[in-house]
């Protein structure tokens, strides 16, 4: 595997998830979920694995980078919800060298036959990515700080819809007070980029966080 420039610091894997009526509202809905391939000098980190049957989508991102499944050194699960971990069994089989990791408080909710899932905590490092505990969406929700590129992969700590930020649906948020505190913490980092698991990046993420906190306060 070759080294990758900064412009390839994060590569999204975008899939569409269809949910039946009653889960997100009275009508059926479709939403976008993003996992990420993060090439590092000493391996490839896969952040989340998406819903079931995402293998082809992951391969389509690995191939242009000159990487294969065997280059995946780490699989980091930001949290235990199905749209982020549903493809774990398939992906773990394809990437037998990868160490699978998740937040300690979410481990009991994640199933993986035949492989251990290692717990992650505040300040741990996955390659050169720094683990941030950002609970609220789930008890063990994690974000990952890429200091060299001034970006944070925020998982579902916050998302973007039409260029504006929003918290996740209340039905899928374990602790709204913690979720708000985690977002305030992310704002204090003042990084250049926030990378969301739901929705595209926004131009000025720190201003957008400030607007969301004021409007939801």
PyMOL commands that set and color helices and strands:
alter all, ss='L'
color gray80, all
select helices_A, chain A and resi 6-8+55-64+69-71+82-85+88-94+104-109+147-149+170-172+176-189+205-216
alter helices_A, ss='H'
color red, helices_A
select strands_A, chain A and resi 11-19+29-40+43-47+72-77+99-103+117-120+125-126+129-133+142-146+151-153+159-161+164-166+193-195
alter strands_A, ss='S'
color yellow, strands_A
deselect
rebuild
show_as cartoon
